[in-house]
Every structure is written in C-alpha cells, then in structure tokens.
Amino acid sequence: MRSQPVNPGQDATASQYNNLREDAKGAGNLLAHQQSTPGMTLYVQPGVCYIGTTRTIFNGGNSPTFTAPTTNPKIDILVINSAGVLSIIAGTEAVTPSPPTYPTDKLVLCEVYLRVGTTAIYDTDQGTNGYIYRDVRSFISRGLTTAIPTPIAEGGTGATTPTEAKTNLEVELEKFTYGETIAINDALYLKAADGKVYKTSASFNDERIHNFVGFAKEAGALNDVKKVQIGGKVSGFSGLTIGTDYYLSTTAGGITIFPPIDNMFFIGLAIETTEIILNPLGRYIIFPTDNLKQSNDAEKSTSSGTYTKLKEIKVDMNIVLSKIRISFYFYWFQPTGWTHSGYMRIYKNGSSLGTERTLTGDGGVGATFTEDLGSFSKNDLIQVYGKTSVGNPETYVRASNFRLYFDKLKVPLLNFTNQDP
C-alpha cells in the first residue's frame, strides 16, 4: 500500500493522489468510460478476467464505434471475448428500449443508452446524447459470470455445477449476532468490542461506517443470530433510482443518494427500483485532475459595475463533488489610456466561492484562471460572475471556456492508527 493518510482540513498532494490511484486500480478493472473528448467510442481500462476457463488480459483501449439509432432510442452492450477483443452487440430501437440478450461466451462490460441523433457518449446522462446506462461488469458483485443469472432463493440447495456456483455468488449470506433490534435491509456494521452487528450511521467517521458488513436479511433482536447479506444483489428495497449510486446515510441503518461530505461511504448501484448491486469497496474519492468532464465555452460579457452572472453549469450527478478543478478565460477591455479594472470570480448558487480575479491594462487583456473548489451536489449551480470597476459601457469583462476537471474513483478504505510512544 503506497497511500498515506490525509488529515481532515488538509489538501492532498499530487503524489498522494497518484499513489491512491495506484492502490485503487482494482476498482477500474475493465472499466468503460467516456473519452477525454467524448465521441462515439468509449475507453476501456486495462484489466484481467476469466471467460469460461480462459484467462483474458486486456491492455486497455478504445471500443468500436457505436452507431446512433434513426427512429427510436436503443440500448447496446459492450462486450469482450476470450481473445481480449471488444465488440458491440446492438439493441433494438424502441420507445422504451431494452438491452439485447447477453451472450454466454463473452463478458458484458456495460450497457449504453443511445438517443436518436447521438454524437457523443458520456459517463452520465446529459439529457441529449448517449450515456453509459449501466456498468454491468459482473465481478463488481464478486461473481465473474458471462450472463446475468437469476439469484437463488435464500436457503436454497446450493450449486451442483460451476455455472450454478457462480450464480450463487449473487447472494452471499453470513450469520451474525445482533447487538440491537434490527429490521430487514438495515445496513449493518461489525462492532469490534463485542463482535456483534449494529445499524450503521454516517453521522460518525468511525467503525459505524468503516466496518460496514452488509444488509440484514432477517429481522431480529439483541443476541439473535440472523442472516446478513454481505455481497451480490440485495433485493427488498423500494423507490430506488435505477442507475444511481447509494451511500450510507446519517439515518441509522439507512442509505441515501446524498451522503454527508466528510463521511461518504459508497454501498452500491441501484439496478432496479428494488435492487442494489452491493460493492463494499469503500468511499468514492472525487479529486481535481486535468481530466475534462464538462465545458461551457461560449463567450458572455457585461459592462456592469456590480457582479453579474455570466456563465453557469448545473450539477446533474447523483454524487457529491467534494473538490473539483474549475477554469475559465477572463478577458478585460477598456479604451487606451483608461485606468480601470475588471473583476471575475467563481460563485456557487449565487454566492461567491472562489478567489476574486483582477485584470488591469488597456486595449484588451486576457488570462485563464484555474482553482480547485468544492463541494457541489446534485442541482447545485457552478457559476462565473464578473463586473467592471467603473460600470461604463465602453468597458466590459468577458468570460468563456468555463470548464470542470476531475476524476472519480471507488477506492478501498484506507485505515491508519497513530501510535506515537
């Protein structure tokens, strides 16, 4: 393990982020994602998998080109075969499309939703283009399968063939002693002091999230020994948003799409309104990089002497952006010989957030400013405001190339204990 701890209130160094990425490579095994400049292909990260009995090594690379539908949307699937070759299996166009039948001799990496007129594919739904509908790499639920299996019932007879054995990994149950009254599908953690399980709570940055073990599958009281699901597809929920990431909640035993910023603990992905693929890898780490995720490049200007909104990007992701890199191009103009100034800064939801930037000089000057800021949640507005020092129509500030840069990793939890003598 190369990573080193980052204490609350500290900014991590580049080397710490890079080491974290190295430690977390397993989470990106064969991960398909949008290109740095989104287009009609995806990039698939390097990885290793077994297809049947063949160990397949993939060194990373671009997918084939997806084709936009002509009449109705469709869902295609991206697959890899035992030779390490990526291919696309096209779905059927429909008002409410479904993915094609999964092959039995290939590993399905993701489902891709394509709208009529799609020109680019994104990691998340942008509202107008294509996007990765579901990440279905089967090993994120601990079982490497080559098709979507039907989970066996709890208490079933078990597997009689290798295929059935892989299917059984969809539901992993262990018995634990309850430390309190617990309901079905309460999220549970293992208490080190007594070895019993209790309801989790993301109100605390301690074992109440770090020792998360799974979801209760039987109701019980203090000292009852009951079944807890520790892996696979967890069913029995209601009202989940399909394709959305879920985290431990500040409500005891609960889950949420809006976790507390300081105690984010990723649980899994909703694949149905009633089902989550459990993925106890730890927290999501959002960190600023030079990986462009969103751009709003059109030029907007003002001559106002008070701060005026020029640019805006709305966050549509169901994930907290704890800190991201934000840049914009700031142009200032005043006639030759004038001695006024232009100002610009990042705002969040109409309130100032970033450093105030100032340009002086006459005849027109410009510069790009970059700053790492956070946090932002779903429906937050990331904005650029500008003003002039004089409010004269012969002077103006102009904003353009408003861009967001960051990376997202699901990483193993890194635990450390200070033990000074």
C-alpha positions in Angstrom: 0.0 0.0 0.0 1.6 3.3 -1.2 -1.1 5.7 0.0 -0.6 7.9 3.0 -3.4 9.4 5.2 -4.8 12.9 4.6 -6.0 14.5 7.8 -9.2 16.5 8.0 -8.8 20.0 6.7 -5.7 19.2 4.7 -5.3 19.2 0.9 -3.8 16.0 -0.5 -0.6 16.3 -2.6 -0.3 15.2 -6.2 1.9 12.2 -5.1 -0.8 11.1 -2.6 -3.5 11.2 -5.2 -1.2 9.3 -7.7 -0.4 6.7 -5.1 -4.1 6.4 -4.3 -4.9 5.7 -7.9 -2.2 3.0 -7.9 -3.7 1.4 -4.8 -7.2 1.6 -6.3 -6.6 0.0 -9.7 -8.7 -3.0 -9.0 -11.8 -0.7 -8.9 -11.1 0.3 -12.5 -10.6 -3.2 -13.9 -12.1 -3.2 -17.4 -14.0 0.0 -16.6 -15.6 1.6 -19.7 -15.9 5.3 -19.6 -16.2 8.4 -21.8 -13.2 9.6 -23.8 -11.4 12.8 -22.7 -13.2 14.4 -25.6 -16.5 12.5 -25.7 -17.3 10.8 -29.0 -19.0 7.7 -30.3 -16.4 5.4 -28.7 -15.6 4.5 -25.1 -12.3 3.9 -23.5 -11.9 0.6 -21.5 -9.3 0.5 -18.8 -6.8 -2.4 -18.6 -7.8 -5.4 -16.7 -7.9 -9.2 -16.3 -10.9 -11.5 -16.3 -11.8 -15.2 -16.8 -14.2 -16.0 -19.6 -15.1 -19.6 -19.2 -11.7 -21.2 -18.3 -9.7 -18.7 -20.4 -7.7 -16.0 -18.5 -8.1 -12.9 -20.6 -5.7 -10.0 -20.3 -6.7 -6.6 -21.8 -4.2 -3.8 -22.1 -6.7 -1.0 -22.4 -8.0 0.7 -25.5 -10.9 2.2 -27.4 -14.2 0.4 -28.1 -15.5 0.1 -31.6 -17.7 3.0 -32.8 -21.3 3.0 -31.6 -24.0 3.9 -34.2 -26.8 6.2 -33.3 -30.4 5.0 -33.8 -32.5 6.6 -36.5 -36.1 6.4 -35.3 -36.2 5.5 -31.6 -33.6 5.1 -28.8 -31.8 1.8 -28.2 -29.5 0.1 -25.7 -26.3 -1.5 -27.0 -24.0 -3.6 -24.9 -20.2 -3.5 -25.0 -18.5 -6.9 -24.6 -15.1 -8.5 -24.5 -14.3 -12.1 -25.7 -11.6 -14.5 -24.5 -9.1 -13.1 -27.1 -9.4 -9.7 -25.4 -11.3 -8.2 -28.4 -14.0 -5.6 -27.7 -17.2 -5.6 -29.7 -20.7 -4.1 -29.7 -24.0 -6.0 -29.7 -26.6 -3.7 -30.9 -30.0 -3.4 -29.3 -33.4 -2.9 -30.9 -34.8 0.6 -31.4 -38.0 1.1 -29.3 -39.8 3.8 -27.5 -38.8 2.0 -24.3 -35.7 0.1 -25.3 -34.2 -3.0 -23.6 -30.7 -4.3 -23.9 -30.1 -7.3 -26.2 -29.7 -10.8 -24.9 -26.4 -11.2 -23.1 -24.0 -13.6 -24.8 -22.8 -16.7 -23.0 -19.3 -16.7 -24.4 -18.4 -13.1 -23.7 -18.1 -10.8 -20.7 -20.5 -7.8 -20.8 -18.9 -4.6 -19.6 -21.7 -2.0 -19.8 -25.0 -1.1 -21.4 -25.0 2.1 -23.5 -28.2 4.2 -24.0 -28.3 5.8 -27.4 -30.7 8.5 -28.4 -31.6 9.5 -32.0 -29.0 11.9 -33.2 -26.4 10.9 -30.6 -23.0 12.4 -31.4 -21.2 11.5 -28.2 -21.4 9.1 -25.3 -20.9 10.3 -21.7 -20.4 8.6 -18.3 -23.7 10.1 -17.1 -27.0 11.3 -18.8 -26.5 14.7 -20.2 -30.1 14.9 -21.5 -29.4 15.0 -25.2 -26.7 12.4 -26.1 -25.8 8.8 -25.3 -24.5 7.7 -21.9 -23.4 4.6 -20.0 -26.7 3.2 -18.8 -25.3 0.5 -16.5 -21.9 -0.7 -15.5 -22.6 -4.5 -15.5 -19.1 -5.9 -15.0 -20.2 -9.0 -13.1 -17.2 -9.1 -10.8 -18.4 -5.9 -9.1 -20.8 -8.3 -7.3 -17.9 -10.7 -6.6 -19.0 -13.3 -9.2 -17.4 -13.4 -12.6 -20.2 -14.6 -14.8 -20.8 -14.3 -18.6 -24.5 -13.7 -18.4 -27.0 -12.1 -16.0 -28.0 -15.0 -13.7 -31.2 -15.3 -11.6 -30.3 -15.2 -7.9 -31.1 -18.4 -6.0 -33.6 -18.1 -3.2 -32.2 -17.6 0.3 -31.8 -21.0 1.9 -31.6 -22.8 -1.5 -29.9 -26.1 -2.1 -26.8 -24.6 -3.5 -24.8 -25.3 -6.6 -24.3 -28.5 -8.5 -22.3 -27.1 -11.5 -19.7 -24.4 -11.9 -22.3 -22.2 -13.6 -24.6 -22.5 -10.6 -21.8 -21.8 -8.2 -21.1 -18.5 -9.9 -24.8 -17.7 -9.8 -24.9 -18.4 -6.1 -22.3 -15.6 -5.6 -25.1 -13.2 -6.5 -26.4 -13.7 -2.9 -23.8 -14.1 -0.2 -25.2 -14.7 3.3 -23.4 -15.0 6.6 -24.8 -15.3 10.1 -24.1 -12.6 12.7 -25.2 -12.0 16.2 -27.4 -8.9 16.5 -26.4 -6.2 19.0 -29.8 -4.4 18.9 -33.2 -4.7 17.3 -32.7 -4.8 13.6 -35.1 -4.8 10.7 -34.8 -6.4 7.2 -32.5 -4.5 4.9 -31.0 -2.3 7.7 -27.3 -1.6 6.8 -25.1 -3.1 9.4 -21.6 -2.7 10.8 -19.4 -5.0 12.9 -18.6 -3.6 16.4 -15.1 -4.5 17.3 -15.7 -4.5 21.1 -18.3 -7.3 21.1 -18.3 -8.9 17.6 -22.0 -8.1 17.1 -23.6 -6.2 14.3 -25.4 -2.9 14.7 -27.1 -0.3 12.4 -24.6 1.9 10.5 -24.6 5.7 10.8 -22.7 8.1 8.5 -23.0 10.7 11.2 -19.8 9.3 12.5 -16.4 8.8 10.9 -15.6 5.6 12.8 -16.4 1.9 12.7 -20.1 2.7 12.3 -19.2 3.2 8.6 -15.8 1.7 8.2 -16.9 -1.7 9.5 -19.9 -2.0 7.2 -20.6 -5.7 6.5 -23.9 -5.8 4.6 -27.7 -5.7 4.9 -29.9 -7.7 7.4 -32.0 -10.3 5.6 -33.8 -11.4 8.8 -35.4 -9.2 11.5 -34.2 -9.9 15.0 -33.5 -8.6 18.5 -30.5 -8.4 20.8 -28.4 -11.6 20.7 -30.4 -13.2 17.9 -28.2 -14.9 15.3 -29.5 -14.0 11.9 -28.6 -13.8 8.2 -26.8 -10.8 6.8 -26.2 -10.4 3.0 -22.5 -9.4 2.5 -22.3 -9.5 -1.3 -24.2 -9.6 -4.6 -27.6 -8.2 -5.5 -29.5 -7.0 -2.5 -33.3 -7.0 -3.0 -36.3 -5.9 -1.0 -35.8 -2.1 -1.2 -38.4 0.3 -2.7 -38.3 3.6 -4.5 -34.6 3.3 -5.6 -33.5 5.4 -8.6 -32.1 3.0 -11.3 -28.5 3.7 -12.3 -27.8 5.8 -9.2 -25.1 5.3 -6.6 -26.1 4.8 -3.0 -24.2 5.6 0.2 -24.6 5.0 4.0 -27.0 7.6 5.5 -26.9 9.6 8.7 -30.2 7.7 9.5 -29.3 4.6 11.5 -29.2 1.6 9.1 -30.3 3.7 6.1 -28.9 4.5 2.7 -29.1 7.7 0.6 -28.0 9.3 -2.7 -26.9 12.4 -0.8 -24.3 11.4 1.8 -22.5 13.7 4.2 -19.4 15.2 2.6 -17.0 14.2 5.3 -18.3 10.6 5.7 -19.1 9.4 2.2 -19.2 5.6 2.2 -20.3 4.0 -1.1 -22.6 1.0 -0.9 -23.6 0.1 -4.4 -25.5 0.8 -7.6 -29.3 0.6 -7.9 -30.1 -1.7 -10.9 -33.8 -1.9 -10.2 -36.2 0.2 -8.0 -35.9 -2.7 -5.5 -32.3 -3.9 -6.0 -28.8 -2.8 -5.4 -25.5 -4.4 -6.5 -23.5 -4.4 -3.3 -20.0 -3.2 -3.7 -18.3 -2.7 -0.4 -15.1 -1.2 -1.8 -15.2 1.9 0.4 -15.7 5.6 -0.4 -15.9 7.5 -3.6 -13.0 9.8 -4.0 -13.6 12.8 -6.2 -10.5 14.8 -6.8 -9.3 17.5 -9.1 -7.2 16.5 -12.1 -6.7 17.6 -15.7 -9.4 15.2 -17.0 -12.0 17.4 -18.6 -15.6 16.4 -17.6 -17.7 19.4 -18.7 -17.2 22.5 -20.8 -19.3 25.6 -21.4 -17.1 27.7 -23.8 -19.5 30.3 -25.2 -18.5 34.0 -24.6 -20.6 36.1 -22.3 -19.8 39.7 -21.3 -21.1 42.6 -19.1 -20.2 46.2 -18.5 -22.0 46.3 -15.1 -20.3 47.8 -12.1 -21.8 45.1 -9.8 -21.2 41.4 -10.0 -23.3 39.9 -12.8 -23.8 36.2 -13.7 -22.0 35.3 -16.9 -21.7 31.5 -17.0 -23.4 28.6 -15.3 -23.2 24.8 -15.1 -25.8 22.8 -13.3 -24.7 19.6 -11.5 -26.9 16.7 -12.6 -24.8 13.9 -11.0 -26.1 11.9 -8.0 -22.8 12.2 -6.3 -21.1 14.8 -4.1 -18.2 16.6 -5.9 -16.1 17.2 -2.8 -13.4 19.1 -4.8 -13.0 19.7 -8.5 -10.8 21.9 -10.8 -12.6 24.8 -12.3 -11.1 27.1 -15.0 -12.4 30.0 -17.1 -10.9 32.5 -19.6 -11.2 36.1 -18.3 -11.0 39.0 -20.9 -11.0 42.6 -19.9 -11.3 45.6 -22.2 -11.1 49.4 -21.6 -10.1 52.1 -24.1 -6.4 53.1 -24.4 -5.3 55.4 -21.6 -8.1 54.4 -19.2 -7.0 53.1 -15.7 -9.9 51.0 -14.5 -10.1 47.3 -13.7 -12.2 44.2 -14.4 -13.1 41.5 -11.9 -14.3 37.9 -12.1 -14.8 35.0 -9.7 -16.5 31.6 -9.2 -19.8 31.6 -7.5 -22.0 28.7 -6.1 -25.7 29.1 -6.1 -25.4 32.8 -6.4 -22.9 33.2 -3.6 -19.2 33.9 -4.0 -16.9 30.9 -3.6 -13.6 31.3 -5.5 -10.8 33.9 -5.4 -11.6 37.3 -6.9 -9.6 37.7 -10.1 -8.5 41.2 -11.3 -7.2 42.4 -14.7 -6.0 45.9 -15.4 -4.4 47.4 -18.5 -6.0 49.0 -21.6 -6.7 47.9 -25.1 -7.8 44.4 -24.1 -6.1 41.8 -21.9 -7.0 38.2 -21.1 -5.9 35.2 -18.9 -7.1 31.8 -17.9 -7.6 31.2 -14.2 -7.9 27.8 -12.5 -8.9 26.9 -9.0 -9.7 23.8 -7.0 -13.0 24.3 -5.2 -15.9 22.3 -3.6 -18.2 20.9 -2.6 -21.0 20.6 -5.1 -24.1 18.3 -5.0 -26.9 17.4 -7.4 -28.8 20.6 -8.6 -26.0 22.9 -7.4 -25.1 25.8 -9.8 -21.4 26.4 -10.5 -21.2 29.9 -11.9 -18.8 32.7 -13.1 -19.7 36.3 -12.2 -18.0 39.4 -13.4 -18.0 43.2 -13.1 -16.1 46.3 -14.0 -14.8 48.9 -11.6 -16.5 51.8 -13.4 -19.7 50.5 -14.9 -19.1 52.3 -18.2 -20.5 50.8 -21.4 -17.1 51.4 -23.1 -15.5 48.8 -20.7 -16.5 45.2 -20.3 -15.5 41.8 -18.9 -16.0 38.7 -20.9 -16.0 35.1 -19.7 -15.5 32.0 -21.8 -14.1 28.4 -21.8 -15.7 27.6 -18.4 -14.6 24.1 -17.7 -14.7 21.4 -14.9 -12.0 18.8 -14.4 -11.9 15.9 -12.0 -11.7 12.1 -11.6 -13.9 9.7 -9.7 -12.6 6.6 -8.0 -14.2 3.9 -5.9 -11.3 3.0 -3.7 -10.6 0.6 -0.9 -10.9 2.2 2.6 -7.6 3.2 3.9 -7.3 2.8 7.7 -4.5 4.1 9.8 -3.8 4.4 13.5 -1.4 6.9 15.1 0.8 5.1 17.7 3.3 7.5 19.0 5.2 6.3 22.0 
